[in-house]
Each structure stands twice: as C-alpha cells, then as structure tokens.
Amino acid sequence: MIMDTIKQKQRIVKQEHATQSDDFITDYEVRSLDTACINETELQHPWWYNFKYLIAGILFGIVLVKSEVVSWFRIQEMFRLQSFHMYGVIGTAVVTGIISIWLLKKFKVKTMHGETIHFTRKKFNKGQVIGGLVFGFGWAMTGACPGPLFAQLGAGITVIAVVIASAVAGTWVYGKLRDKLPH
Amino acid sequence: MIELIKQPWPWYVSGFIIGLMVPALLILGNKSFGISANLRHICAACFPSNLSFFKYNWKKEMWNLFFAAGIIAGGFIAARFLAGADALKVDPSLLSELKTYNITGTGKLLPAELFSWPALFTIRGFILLIAGGFFVGFGTRYAGGCTSGHAIMGLSNLQWPSLVATISFMTGGFIMANLILPYILSL
C-alpha cells in the first residue's frame, strides 16, 4: 500500500516534469511506452472539445479508405515487394511529419489554446523488437494495423468487429503478462 | 471535383494528408498521433481487472477514442459516398498466387473468402481474424505503438526506438506474408 502511494506520488511528480521539458524520459511503470498517454494538455476543457479530434479522425478515416491503405491486397503487395504504393504512402507521411515537427519547433508554434507544444522521447526497450515482430505477424495476417481496422469497420465490413475485439483481448493479455515479459 | 475525389487517391496525396495528422493533433491540443492506445483505453474502461497497466484515468485520454470514432465515421463516409466505380487493381502475380488458395480479387478492398462472417467459421478465416487480431493488439502494446504511433509519429520526431520498432514491424510482416501465410491460406 505504502509503496503504491509512493509510486503514485513519484508518477505525479514525473508527469509534472513531463509537461515542462522534452528531455523527460518516460516513466516505465504505467503511463510510459505509449504515445497517447503522455502528451497531455494541462488545460481543462469541456468534454465536447473532443469533437475536434472526431473531425480529424473522420478525415484520417476517409484518407485510409480512399488511398486503399485499408486493403488486405495492398498490404500483401507491400510485404511481397509487388507494389510501391504503401511505401509511397508511409514514406510521404514520414517526410511530411518530419518537416512539420521541424517547423513547429523552429517557429515555436503553440497549440490553438496557446500552450507550448511538448514532444516526448521514446525510450528503447526489448518490447519494440519482440512486440514489433508480433505486431508485424498480425499486420500481414489481418492486412490492417489498428487505424485501418476502425476504418474497415466503418466501411461496412462488420466482421472486423471480431478482429478489433480480439485485438482488445491481445492488449489485455499483454497487460496481464507484462511483469513477466522481457522489456 | 467530386469525380476526382471518388477515384483512388495517389500515394503522395494520401501520405501528405496522413503526415499532416501529426502537426494537426499537436496544434489542436498537444496530442501525439497514435491509435493502438485506444485498445488499452477500452481495456481500462471496460475490463481493468485490477491490473496496474489498466489503472489510470482513461477519461483523460478520451480524445483518442473520439479520434477512433472519427475513423469509423470516415470509413463509412468514404465507402458510402466517395466510392468510385473502378474495381481495386491488384498486382497480377499476387492475384495468380492467391488463386491457388481459392482467393479471388473481386475488386473489393478485402477478399470475402477470408473477411466475412461465413469465413470466420473456416479454419484459415478463424486463424487470420482471431489470431491476427490478437497479435495486432498484443504486439502493438508490447511495442508501445503501431504504425501511426511509431512509424509515423515516432519517426517524424526522429526517435530511434521508433525506427527499431518500424523495422521490427516490417520484418514480422515479411516473415508472415512470405513464409507462414501460404500455409495458413492452404488450410
């Protein structure tokens, strides 16, 4: 109990620190290892502010379908080196992202609410190799990573709900076995 | 204009818009582009089961679930209102290989022989959908991100662990697609 409280306090301190500098090395314990769990706004907004992310998601979903990235055939072509398409999409996205982040840093761009933009560092652990390979297997089998799974479901392929449920189960099992897995 | 949108989008247009998700989410509210964490939020919200990995304030990450809901809506809009007349073009050598496993390219995004409710109850369909989905969920969380969190967001921020993750994703995919998948498809 006491250990838990101490750990929690340390975590809070680390989180506060996280919002101050980008040199922060992620807390391995709980919120770490995750893109979505660290970069957070300090501002309290009403819940409906989240609708802006819904709009962004809609645009992303449309692109995923219209670019045929959600196609099982495109993923098979990629892993068999039979088409440039997927490499073109991911490569262009990465280059666009690199230039965007460079510009955001260079001009010290703030968020639309005037906050400083924080960038989190990723810390290496063995999970990126072992988990990465496991995800690669799943990617080639289902022909989809998590984003396209949601887009496929929306596109009317209802059986994908089973794949998503199975992915949730996989995440849960990881959470269950986490302490026993090499990191 | 609408006719142009209805055609398949070329890789440089699609890649550019996907890349713009990175600054867009940062500017909208300091969010790092990523999707697989949603699977964790769903666990935290529905089945935390007293596991420390799922004991966190998932409501704070609600934006990510809104983003995922948007992807579902976007998929619906694209398929319902922006679908073109042209069938999906698949590489001929892939098509002829798949034919040996009785998989035909019918011009749809996914082959119905593998991705449909009846297919779920075939051995190969069950393996691809259930085991494949499980690997996606387990692997992305173990790796700390998926194609968006690592390959796009992480690489955009020049994080070398994300490069390691991306190379691992690709290695796993190449091994599965070329060495293991043929056996699964022949079942």
HADDOCK unambig.tbl for C-alpha pairs under 7 A between the chains (distance, minus, plus):
assign (segid A and resid 30 and name CA) (segid B and resid 53 and name CA) 5.81 0.50 0.50
assign (segid A and resid 33 and name CA) (segid B and resid 144 and name CA) 4.64 0.50 0.50
assign (segid A and resid 34 and name CA) (segid B and resid 37 and name CA) 6.73 0.50 0.50
assign (segid A and resid 34 and name CA) (segid B and resid 144 and name CA) 5.13 0.50 0.50
assign (segid A and resid 34 and name CA) (segid B and resid 145 and name CA) 6.31 0.50 0.50
assign (segid A and resid 35 and name CA) (segid B and resid 32 and name CA) 5.88 0.50 0.50
assign (segid A and resid 35 and name CA) (segid B and resid 34 and name CA) 6.01 0.50 0.50
assign (segid A and resid 35 and name CA) (segid B and resid 145 and name CA) 6.63 0.50 0.50
assign (segid A and resid 35 and name CA) (segid B and resid 149 and name CA) 5.92 0.50 0.50
assign (segid A and resid 36 and name CA) (segid B and resid 31 and name CA) 6.94 0.50 0.50
assign (segid A and resid 36 and name CA) (segid B and resid 32 and name CA) 5.81 0.50 0.50
assign (segid A and resid 36 and name CA) (segid B and resid 34 and name CA) 6.08 0.50 0.50
assign (segid A and resid 36 and name CA) (segid B and resid 37 and name CA) 6.18 0.50 0.50
assign (segid A and resid 37 and name CA) (segid B and resid 61 and name CA) 6.88 0.50 0.50
assign (segid A and resid 39 and name CA) (segid B and resid 30 and name CA) 6.08 0.50 0.50
assign (segid A and resid 39 and name CA) (segid B and resid 31 and name CA) 5.63 0.50 0.50
assign (segid A and resid 39 and name CA) (segid B and resid 32 and name CA) 6.22 0.50 0.50
assign (segid A and resid 40 and name CA) (segid B and resid 30 and name CA) 5.98 0.50 0.50
assign (segid A and resid 40 and name CA) (segid B and resid 31 and name CA) 6.31 0.50 0.50
assign (segid A and resid 41 and name CA) (segid B and resid 29 and name CA) 6.33 0.50 0.50
assign (segid A and resid 41 and name CA) (segid B and resid 30 and name CA) 5.97 0.50 0.50
assign (segid A and resid 50 and name CA) (segid B and resid 63 and name CA) 5.28 0.50 0.50
assign (segid A and resid 50 and name CA) (segid B and resid 66 and name CA) 6.45 0.50 0.50
assign (segid A and resid 51 and name CA) (segid B and resid 66 and name CA) 6.77 0.50 0.50
assign (segid A and resid 53 and name CA) (segid B and resid 63 and name CA) 6.15 0.50 0.50
assign (segid A and resid 53 and name CA) (segid B and resid 66 and name CA) 5.89 0.50 0.50
assign (segid A and resid 53 and name CA) (segid B and resid 67 and name CA) 4.94 0.50 0.50
assign (segid A and resid 54 and name CA) (segid B and resid 66 and name CA) 4.91 0.50 0.50
assign (segid A and resid 54 and name CA) (segid B and resid 67 and name CA) 4.72 0.50 0.50
assign (segid A and resid 54 and name CA) (segid B and resid 69 and name CA) 6.48 0.50 0.50
assign (segid A and resid 54 and name CA) (segid B and resid 70 and name CA) 4.39 0.50 0.50
assign (segid A and resid 55 and name CA) (segid B and resid 70 and name CA) 6.18 0.50 0.50
assign (segid A and resid 56 and name CA) (segid B and resid 67 and name CA) 6.68 0.50 0.50
assign (segid A and resid 56 and name CA) (segid B and resid 70 and name CA) 6.99 0.50 0.50
assign (segid A and resid 57 and name CA) (segid B and resid 67 and name CA) 4.48 0.50 0.50
assign (segid A and resid 57 and name CA) (segid B and resid 68 and name CA) 6.20 0.50 0.50
assign (segid A and resid 57 and name CA) (segid B and resid 70 and name CA) 4.01 0.50 0.50
assign (segid A and resid 57 and name CA) (segid B and resid 71 and name CA) 4.61 0.50 0.50
assign (segid A and resid 57 and name CA) (segid B and resid 74 and name CA) 6.94 0.50 0.50
assign (segid A and resid 58 and name CA) (segid B and resid 70 and name CA) 4.24 0.50 0.50
assign (segid A and resid 58 and name CA) (segid B and resid 71 and name CA) 4.96 0.50 0.50
assign (segid A and resid 58 and name CA) (segid B and resid 73 and name CA) 5.76 0.50 0.50
assign (segid A and resid 58 and name CA) (segid B and resid 74 and name CA) 3.97 0.50 0.50
assign (segid A and resid 59 and name CA) (segid B and resid 74 and name CA) 6.13 0.50 0.50
assign (segid A and resid 60 and name CA) (segid B and resid 18 and name CA) 6.65 0.50 0.50
assign (segid A and resid 60 and name CA) (segid B and resid 71 and name CA) 6.11 0.50 0.50
assign (segid A and resid 60 and name CA) (segid B and resid 74 and name CA) 6.92 0.50 0.50
assign (segid A and resid 61 and name CA) (segid B and resid 70 and name CA) 6.91 0.50 0.50
assign (segid A and resid 61 and name CA) (segid B and resid 71 and name CA) 4.03 0.50 0.50
assign (segid A and resid 61 and name CA) (segid B and resid 72 and name CA) 6.51 0.50 0.50
assign (segid A and resid 61 and name CA) (segid B and resid 74 and name CA) 4.16 0.50 0.50
assign (segid A and resid 61 and name CA) (segid B and resid 75 and name CA) 4.93 0.50 0.50
assign (segid A and resid 62 and name CA) (segid B and resid 74 and name CA) 4.59 0.50 0.50
assign (segid A and resid 62 and name CA) (segid B and resid 75 and name CA) 5.44 0.50 0.50
assign (segid A and resid 62 and name CA) (segid B and resid 77 and name CA) 6.87 0.50 0.50
assign (segid A and resid 62 and name CA) (segid B and resid 78 and name CA) 5.13 0.50 0.50
assign (segid A and resid 63 and name CA) (segid B and resid 14 and name CA) 5.99 0.50 0.50
assign (segid A and resid 65 and name CA) (segid B and resid 75 and name CA) 6.12 0.50 0.50
assign (segid A and resid 65 and name CA) (segid B and resid 78 and name CA) 6.33 0.50 0.50
assign (segid A and resid 66 and name CA) (segid B and resid 8 and name CA) 5.33 0.50 0.50
assign (segid A and resid 66 and name CA) (segid B and resid 9 and name CA) 5.58 0.50 0.50
assign (segid A and resid 66 and name CA) (segid B and resid 78 and name CA) 6.68 0.50 0.50
assign (segid A and resid 67 and name CA) (segid B and resid 8 and name CA) 5.80 0.50 0.50
assign (segid A and resid 67 and name CA) (segid B and resid 9 and name CA) 4.85 0.50 0.50
assign (segid A and resid 67 and name CA) (segid B and resid 10 and name CA) 6.51 0.50 0.50
assign (segid A and resid 67 and name CA) (segid B and resid 11 and name CA) 6.68 0.50 0.50
assign (segid A and resid 67 and name CA) (segid B and resid 14 and name CA) 5.84 0.50 0.50
assign (segid A and resid 71 and name CA) (segid B and resid 109 and name CA) 4.53 0.50 0.50
assign (segid A and resid 71 and name CA) (segid B and resid 110 and name CA) 5.65 0.50 0.50
assign (segid A and resid 72 and name CA) (segid B and resid 109 and name CA) 6.61 0.50 0.50
assign (segid A and resid 72 and name CA) (segid B and resid 110 and name CA) 5.35 0.50 0.50
assign (segid A and resid 73 and name CA) (segid B and resid 90 and name CA) 6.71 0.50 0.50
assign (segid A and resid 73 and name CA) (segid B and resid 110 and name CA) 6.84 0.50 0.50
assign (segid A and resid 76 and name CA) (segid B and resid 177 and name CA) 6.68 0.50 0.50
assign (segid A and resid 79 and name CA) (segid B and resid 173 and name CA) 6.23 0.50 0.50
assign (segid A and resid 79 and name CA) (segid B and resid 174 and name CA) 5.09 0.50 0.50
assign (segid A and resid 79 and name CA) (segid B and resid 177 and name CA) 6.20 0.50 0.50
assign (segid A and resid 80 and name CA) (segid B and resid 178 and name CA) 6.92 0.50 0.50
assign (segid A and resid 82 and name CA) (segid B and resid 91 and name CA) 6.66 0.50 0.50
assign (segid A and resid 85 and name CA) (segid B and resid 11 and name CA) 5.89 0.50 0.50
assign (segid A and resid 88 and name CA) (segid B and resid 11 and name CA) 5.41 0.50 0.50
assign (segid A and resid 88 and name CA) (segid B and resid 12 and name CA) 6.57 0.50 0.50
assign (segid A and resid 89 and name CA) (segid B and resid 11 and name CA) 4.66 0.50 0.50
assign (segid A and resid 89 and name CA) (segid B and resid 12 and name CA) 6.19 0.50 0.50
assign (segid A and resid 89 and name CA) (segid B and resid 14 and name CA) 6.16 0.50 0.50
assign (segid A and resid 89 and name CA) (segid B and resid 15 and name CA) 4.14 0.50 0.50
assign (segid A and resid 90 and name CA) (segid B and resid 15 and name CA) 5.99 0.50 0.50
assign (segid A and resid 92 and name CA) (segid B and resid 12 and name CA) 6.07 0.50 0.50
assign (segid A and resid 92 and name CA) (segid B and resid 15 and name CA) 4.69 0.50 0.50
assign (segid A and resid 92 and name CA) (segid B and resid 16 and name CA) 5.74 0.50 0.50
assign (segid A and resid 93 and name CA) (segid B and resid 15 and name CA) 4.29 0.50 0.50
assign (segid A and resid 93 and name CA) (segid B and resid 16 and name CA) 5.28 0.50 0.50
assign (segid A and resid 93 and name CA) (segid B and resid 18 and name CA) 5.53 0.50 0.50
assign (segid A and resid 93 and name CA) (segid B and resid 19 and name CA) 3.83 0.50 0.50
assign (segid A and resid 93 and name CA) (segid B and resid 152 and name CA) 6.64 0.50 0.50
assign (segid A and resid 94 and name CA) (segid B and resid 19 and name CA) 6.08 0.50 0.50
assign (segid A and resid 94 and name CA) (segid B and resid 152 and name CA) 5.28 0.50 0.50
assign (segid A and resid 94 and name CA) (segid B and resid 155 and name CA) 6.55 0.50 0.50
assign (segid A and resid 94 and name CA) (segid B and resid 156 and name CA) 5.59 0.50 0.50
assign (segid A and resid 96 and name CA) (segid B and resid 16 and name CA) 5.95 0.50 0.50
assign (segid A and resid 96 and name CA) (segid B and resid 19 and name CA) 4.96 0.50 0.50
assign (segid A and resid 96 and name CA) (segid B and resid 20 and name CA) 6.58 0.50 0.50
assign (segid A and resid 97 and name CA) (segid B and resid 19 and name CA) 4.81 0.50 0.50
assign (segid A and resid 97 and name CA) (segid B and resid 20 and name CA) 6.44 0.50 0.50
assign (segid A and resid 97 and name CA) (segid B and resid 22 and name CA) 5.96 0.50 0.50
assign (segid A and resid 97 and name CA) (segid B and resid 156 and name CA) 4.76 0.50 0.50
assign (segid A and resid 98 and name CA) (segid B and resid 156 and name CA) 4.08 0.50 0.50
assign (segid A and resid 98 and name CA) (segid B and resid 157 and name CA) 6.31 0.50 0.50
assign (segid A and resid 100 and name CA) (segid B and resid 23 and name CA) 6.05 0.50 0.50
assign (segid A and resid 101 and name CA) (segid B and resid 23 and name CA) 6.65 0.50 0.50
assign (segid A and resid 101 and name CA) (segid B and resid 156 and name CA) 6.80 0.50 0.50
assign (segid A and resid 101 and name CA) (segid B and resid 157 and name CA) 6.63 0.50 0.50
assign (segid A and resid 110 and name CA) (segid B and resid 27 and name CA) 6.70 0.50 0.50
assign (segid A and resid 111 and name CA) (segid B and resid 26 and name CA) 6.65 0.50 0.50
assign (segid A and resid 111 and name CA) (segid B and resid 27 and name CA) 4.13 0.50 0.50
assign (segid A and resid 111 and name CA) (segid B and resid 28 and name CA) 5.96 0.50 0.50
assign (segid A and resid 111 and name CA) (segid B and resid 29 and name CA) 5.77 0.50 0.50
assign (segid A and resid 111 and name CA) (segid B and resid 30 and name CA) 6.54 0.50 0.50
assign (segid A and resid 112 and name CA) (segid B and resid 27 and name CA) 5.70 0.50 0.50
assign (segid A and resid 112 and name CA) (segid B and resid 28 and name CA) 5.76 0.50 0.50
assign (segid A and resid 112 and name CA) (segid B and resid 29 and name CA) 6.88 0.50 0.50
assign (segid A and resid 117 and name CA) (segid B and resid 26 and name CA) 6.63 0.50 0.50
assign (segid A and resid 117 and name CA) (segid B and resid 30 and name CA) 5.69 0.50 0.50
assign (segid A and resid 118 and name CA) (segid B and resid 30 and name CA) 6.64 0.50 0.50
assign (segid A and resid 121 and name CA) (segid B and resid 159 and name CA) 6.72 0.50 0.50
assign (segid A and resid 122 and name CA) (segid B and resid 159 and name CA) 6.23 0.50 0.50
assign (segid A and resid 122 and name CA) (segid B and resid 161 and name CA) 6.23 0.50 0.50
assign (segid A and resid 123 and name CA) (segid B and resid 161 and name CA) 6.43 0.50 0.50
assign (segid A and resid 124 and name CA) (segid B and resid 161 and name CA) 5.05 0.50 0.50
assign (segid A and resid 127 and name CA) (segid B and resid 142 and name CA) 5.11 0.50 0.50
assign (segid A and resid 127 and name CA) (segid B and resid 143 and name CA) 4.66 0.50 0.50
assign (segid A and resid 128 and name CA) (segid B and resid 142 and name CA) 6.89 0.50 0.50
assign (segid A and resid 128 and name CA) (segid B and resid 143 and name CA) 4.00 0.50 0.50
assign (segid A and resid 128 and name CA) (segid B and resid 144 and name CA) 6.85 0.50 0.50
assign (segid A and resid 128 and name CA) (segid B and resid 164 and name CA) 6.64 0.50 0.50
assign (segid A and resid 128 and name CA) (segid B and resid 165 and name CA) 4.72 0.50 0.50
assign (segid A and resid 129 and name CA) (segid B and resid 143 and name CA) 6.94 0.50 0.50
assign (segid A and resid 129 and name CA) (segid B and resid 164 and name CA) 6.75 0.50 0.50
assign (segid A and resid 129 and name CA) (segid B and resid 165 and name CA) 5.87 0.50 0.50
assign (segid A and resid 129 and name CA) (segid B and resid 168 and name CA) 5.47 0.50 0.50
assign (segid A and resid 131 and name CA) (segid B and resid 139 and name CA) 4.13 0.50 0.50
assign (segid A and resid 131 and name CA) (segid B and resid 140 and name CA) 6.31 0.50 0.50
assign (segid A and resid 131 and name CA) (segid B and resid 142 and name CA) 4.64 0.50 0.50
assign (segid A and resid 131 and name CA) (segid B and resid 143 and name CA) 4.50 0.50 0.50
assign (segid A and resid 132 and name CA) (segid B and resid 139 and name CA) 5.81 0.50 0.50
assign (segid A and resid 132 and name CA) (segid B and resid 140 and name CA) 6.69 0.50 0.50
assign (segid A and resid 132 and name CA) (segid B and resid 143 and name CA) 5.27 0.50 0.50
assign (segid A and resid 132 and name CA) (segid B and resid 165 and name CA) 5.44 0.50 0.50
assign (segid A and resid 132 and name CA) (segid B and resid 168 and name CA) 4.85 0.50 0.50
assign (segid A and resid 132 and name CA) (segid B and resid 169 and name CA) 4.80 0.50 0.50
assign (segid A and resid 133 and name CA) (segid B and resid 168 and name CA) 5.06 0.50 0.50
assign (segid A and resid 133 and name CA) (segid B and resid 169 and name CA) 5.32 0.50 0.50
assign (segid A and resid 133 and name CA) (segid B and resid 171 and name CA) 6.56 0.50 0.50
assign (segid A and resid 133 and name CA) (segid B and resid 172 and name CA) 4.30 0.50 0.50
assign (segid A and resid 134 and name CA) (segid B and resid 135 and name CA) 5.68 0.50 0.50
assign (segid A and resid 134 and name CA) (segid B and resid 139 and name CA) 4.83 0.50 0.50
assign (segid A and resid 134 and name CA) (segid B and resid 172 and name CA) 6.49 0.50 0.50
assign (segid A and resid 135 and name CA) (segid B and resid 135 and name CA) 5.46 0.50 0.50
assign (segid A and resid 135 and name CA) (segid B and resid 136 and name CA) 4.73 0.50 0.50
assign (segid A and resid 135 and name CA) (segid B and resid 139 and name CA) 4.13 0.50 0.50
assign (segid A and resid 135 and name CA) (segid B and resid 140 and name CA) 5.63 0.50 0.50
assign (segid A and resid 135 and name CA) (segid B and resid 169 and name CA) 6.14 0.50 0.50
assign (segid A and resid 136 and name CA) (segid B and resid 169 and name CA) 4.18 0.50 0.50
assign (segid A and resid 136 and name CA) (segid B and resid 170 and name CA) 6.00 0.50 0.50
assign (segid A and resid 136 and name CA) (segid B and resid 171 and name CA) 6.80 0.50 0.50
assign (segid A and resid 136 and name CA) (segid B and resid 172 and name CA) 4.03 0.50 0.50
assign (segid A and resid 136 and name CA) (segid B and resid 173 and name CA) 4.28 0.50 0.50
assign (segid A and resid 137 and name CA) (segid B and resid 135 and name CA) 6.80 0.50 0.50
assign (segid A and resid 137 and name CA) (segid B and resid 172 and name CA) 5.04 0.50 0.50
assign (segid A and resid 137 and name CA) (segid B and resid 173 and name CA) 5.15 0.50 0.50
assign (segid A and resid 137 and name CA) (segid B and resid 176 and name CA) 5.25 0.50 0.50
assign (segid A and resid 138 and name CA) (segid B and resid 132 and name CA) 4.28 0.50 0.50
assign (segid A and resid 138 and name CA) (segid B and resid 133 and name CA) 6.24 0.50 0.50
assign (segid A and resid 138 and name CA) (segid B and resid 135 and name CA) 4.76 0.50 0.50
assign (segid A and resid 138 and name CA) (segid B and resid 136 and name CA) 4.84 0.50 0.50
assign (segid A and resid 139 and name CA) (segid B and resid 136 and name CA) 6.44 0.50 0.50
assign (segid A and resid 139 and name CA) (segid B and resid 173 and name CA) 6.30 0.50 0.50
assign (segid A and resid 140 and name CA) (segid B and resid 173 and name CA) 4.98 0.50 0.50
assign (segid A and resid 140 and name CA) (segid B and resid 176 and name CA) 6.12 0.50 0.50
assign (segid A and resid 140 and name CA) (segid B and resid 177 and name CA) 5.61 0.50 0.50
assign (segid A and resid 141 and name CA) (segid B and resid 128 and name CA) 5.37 0.50 0.50
assign (segid A and resid 141 and name CA) (segid B and resid 132 and name CA) 5.35 0.50 0.50
assign (segid A and resid 142 and name CA) (segid B and resid 128 and name CA) 5.89 0.50 0.50
assign (segid A and resid 142 and name CA) (segid B and resid 129 and name CA) 6.20 0.50 0.50
assign (segid A and resid 142 and name CA) (segid B and resid 132 and name CA) 5.46 0.50 0.50
assign (segid A and resid 142 and name CA) (segid B and resid 133 and name CA) 6.71 0.50 0.50
assign (segid A and resid 145 and name CA) (segid B and resid 136 and name CA) 6.85 0.50 0.50
assign (segid A and resid 145 and name CA) (segid B and resid 146 and name CA) 6.94 0.50 0.50
assign (segid A and resid 145 and name CA) (segid B and resid 147 and name CA) 6.76 0.50 0.50
assign (segid A and resid 146 and name CA) (segid B and resid 35 and name CA) 6.30 0.50 0.50
assign (segid A and resid 146 and name CA) (segid B and resid 36 and name CA) 5.60 0.50 0.50
assign (segid A and resid 147 and name CA) (segid B and resid 35 and name CA) 6.02 0.50 0.50
assign (segid A and resid 150 and name CA) (segid B and resid 68 and name CA) 6.76 0.50 0.50
assign (segid A and resid 150 and name CA) (segid B and resid 71 and name CA) 6.01 0.50 0.50
assign (segid A and resid 150 and name CA) (segid B and resid 72 and name CA) 5.11 0.50 0.50
assign (segid A and resid 151 and name CA) (segid B and resid 71 and name CA) 5.39 0.50 0.50
assign (segid A and resid 151 and name CA) (segid B and resid 72 and name CA) 4.85 0.50 0.50
assign (segid A and resid 151 and name CA) (segid B and resid 74 and name CA) 6.82 0.50 0.50
assign (segid A and resid 151 and name CA) (segid B and resid 75 and name CA) 4.33 0.50 0.50
assign (segid A and resid 152 and name CA) (segid B and resid 75 and name CA) 6.33 0.50 0.50
assign (segid A and resid 153 and name CA) (segid B and resid 72 and name CA) 6.36 0.50 0.50
assign (segid A and resid 154 and name CA) (segid B and resid 72 and name CA) 4.20 0.50 0.50
assign (segid A and resid 154 and name CA) (segid B and resid 73 and name CA) 5.82 0.50 0.50
assign (segid A and resid 154 and name CA) (segid B and resid 75 and name CA) 4.57 0.50 0.50
assign (segid A and resid 154 and name CA) (segid B and resid 76 and name CA) 4.40 0.50 0.50
assign (segid A and resid 155 and name CA) (segid B and resid 75 and name CA) 4.65 0.50 0.50
assign (segid A and resid 155 and name CA) (segid B and resid 76 and name CA) 4.42 0.50 0.50
assign (segid A and resid 155 and name CA) (segid B and resid 79 and name CA) 5.15 0.50 0.50
assign (segid A and resid 156 and name CA) (segid B and resid 76 and name CA) 6.78 0.50 0.50
assign (segid A and resid 159 and name CA) (segid B and resid 115 and name CA) 6.78 0.50 0.50
assign (segid A and resid 159 and name CA) (segid B and resid 116 and name CA) 5.68 0.50 0.50
assign (segid A and resid 159 and name CA) (segid B and resid 117 and name CA) 5.67 0.50 0.50
assign (segid A and resid 163 and name CA) (segid B and resid 129 and name CA) 5.32 0.50 0.50
assign (segid A and resid 163 and name CA) (segid B and resid 130 and name CA) 5.90 0.50 0.50
assign (segid A and resid 163 and name CA) (segid B and resid 133 and name CA) 4.66 0.50 0.50
assign (segid A and resid 164 and name CA) (segid B and resid 133 and name CA) 6.34 0.50 0.50
assign (segid A and resid 166 and name CA) (segid B and resid 130 and name CA) 5.72 0.50 0.50
assign (segid A and resid 166 and name CA) (segid B and resid 133 and name CA) 5.04 0.50 0.50
assign (segid A and resid 166 and name CA) (segid B and resid 134 and name CA) 4.88 0.50 0.50
assign (segid A and resid 167 and name CA) (segid B and resid 133 and name CA) 4.59 0.50 0.50
assign (segid A and resid 167 and name CA) (segid B and resid 134 and name CA) 4.48 0.50 0.50
assign (segid A and resid 167 and name CA) (segid B and resid 135 and name CA) 6.95 0.50 0.50
assign (segid A and resid 167 and name CA) (segid B and resid 136 and name CA) 5.75 0.50 0.50
assign (segid A and resid 167 and name CA) (segid B and resid 137 and name CA) 3.85 0.50 0.50
assign (segid A and resid 167 and name CA) (segid B and resid 138 and name CA) 6.87 0.50 0.50
assign (segid A and resid 168 and name CA) (segid B and resid 39 and name CA) 5.19 0.50 0.50
assign (segid A and resid 168 and name CA) (segid B and resid 43 and name CA) 6.75 0.50 0.50
assign (segid A and resid 168 and name CA) (segid B and resid 137 and name CA) 5.82 0.50 0.50
assign (segid A and resid 169 and name CA) (segid B and resid 134 and name CA) 6.44 0.50 0.50
assign (segid A and resid 170 and name CA) (segid B and resid 134 and name CA) 4.43 0.50 0.50
assign (segid A and resid 170 and name CA) (segid B and resid 135 and name CA) 6.44 0.50 0.50
assign (segid A and resid 170 and name CA) (segid B and resid 137 and name CA) 4.55 0.50 0.50
assign (segid A and resid 170 and name CA) (segid B and resid 138 and name CA) 4.19 0.50 0.50
assign (segid A and resid 171 and name CA) (segid B and resid 39 and name CA) 6.50 0.50 0.50
assign (segid A and resid 171 and name CA) (segid B and resid 40 and name CA) 6.24 0.50 0.50
assign (segid A and resid 171 and name CA) (segid B and resid 137 and name CA) 4.71 0.50 0.50
assign (segid A and resid 171 and name CA) (segid B and resid 138 and name CA) 4.65 0.50 0.50
assign (segid A and resid 171 and name CA) (segid B and resid 141 and name CA) 6.05 0.50 0.50
assign (segid A and resid 172 and name CA) (segid B and resid 43 and name CA) 6.28 0.50 0.50
assign (segid A and resid 173 and name CA) (segid B and resid 138 and name CA) 6.99 0.50 0.50
assign (segid A and resid 174 and name CA) (segid B and resid 138 and name CA) 5.57 0.50 0.50
assign (segid A and resid 174 and name CA) (segid B and resid 142 and name CA) 6.71 0.50 0.50
assign (segid A and resid 175 and name CA) (segid B and resid 51 and name CA) 6.89 0.50 0.50
assign (segid A and resid 175 and name CA) (segid B and resid 53 and name CA) 5.49 0.50 0.50
assign (segid A and resid 176 and name CA) (segid B and resid 51 and name CA) 6.58 0.50 0.50
